[in-house]
Amino acid sequence: MFGYRVPAPDEAMLVSGGKHGLKGAPFRVVIGHGTYVVPMFRKTRYLTLAMQEAEVGETCVTRQGIQVKVRAVIAFKVGNDEESIVNAGQRFLSDQEQMSVLTGRIFAGHLRSIIGSLTVEEIITERQKLETEVLDQSKTEMAKIGLIVDSMQIQSIDDLGAGYIAAMAAPHNAAIQRQAKIAQAQADQAAAEAQQASARKQAEYARETSVVQAQYKAEMDKAQAQAAQAGPLAAAEAQHAVIDAQAELARRQAELRQQQLVAEVVRPAEAEAERVRVLAQADAEKTRIQAEAAASNNRVALDQLLINQLPQIVKEAAAGLSRANVTVLNGADGLGEVAAGLVSQGLTILDAVRTGMPGRLAGAMADGQGTVANGDQSLASANSAPASSTGR
């Protein structure tokens, strides 16, 4: 945009003409933002705020009067505050490279002053102390010109060939060399011991190797001998195994044949015998049932025959009683008792015939009349005694 200016991040924009920023400053400082600048009425310049460095190579005299040349590098920059920018702008805005030159001269002067109060040993051994003292003494002077120092590093210290530093280092070199020789001797001794230990280990390894080889050879010979003997033994064991297998096969075949015989002969025979036994039992049971049925039928027939003949038996007994010399004492009651006795005798005879004549049932059926007649005679004889008794 026309008339609008913006400084770089590492720059300070100095605007001269018009209203000033800081009291007494000939310009206005703008950092980190832009501003409008009226052309022809305002003038804009830029001052770098980036890091810069200055190198110093100064010959100094120590407190011992020994000349040493010191080389150092100083890192510095313009301060970020407005006062430092104004101070640096007024001094270095036209020629900003002069900041490095002036910084080197300032540090060179302070370096000579400080080294003049130190010995070479202090400079060598206390380099950090030297750097701190130079920085502390230069801060005030550097701040007046708007610069700040970030760091200072002493790069080298040289006695310009006087040999003082070398002589100072000689005892240390000698000690170091002595220590190095001792260390070398110790290393050589350790190497020799290591070689000896290695030689012993190699000898021991060779001895163990020979022993192992001998043992291995003995084992191999033993194994070969056993292998040579194992041939016939293995053959015999194999033949024995074959024989055992054949015997087992024969045994299994015999068991199989036995099972076949049982299945083909024994089982059918046992089944046939069981069938015959069952049939025989069935026939016997049939015969027994038929006999019992026949006996039952014949007994029924005999009972019927006896029942049919019972009146005749009683009649004959009564007839016989009429011809007997019987006296009835109690009249009609006594006669009734006699009749009842006859009937009772007839029933007794009937029961006796039922229970006492099962073996002769068929004969009785064949000759029924004769038996009944004999029964009548027996009944008549039997009745005569009770009649007489009754009469008494």
Buried (B, 14 or more C-beta within 10 A) or exposed (E): EEEEBEBEEEBBBBBBBEEBBEEEBEBBBBBEEEBEBEEEEBEBBBBBBEEBBBEBEBEBEBEEEBBBEBBBBBBBBBBEEBEBBBBBBBBBBEEBEEBBEBBBEBBBBBBBEBBEEBBBEBBBEBBEEBBEBBBEBBEEBBBEBBBBBEEBEBEEBBBEEEEBBEEBEEEEEEEEEEEEEEEEEEEEEEEEEEEEEEEEEEEEEEEEEEEEEEEEEEEEEEEEEEEEEEEEEEEEEEEEEEEEEEEEEEEEEEEEEEEEEEEEEEEEEEEEEEEEEEEEEEEEEEEEEEEEEEEEEBBEBBEEBBEEBBEBBBEBBBEBBEEEEBEBEEEEEBEEBBEEBBEEBBEEBBEEBEEEBEEBBEEBEEEBEEBBBEBBEBBBEBBBEBBBEBBE
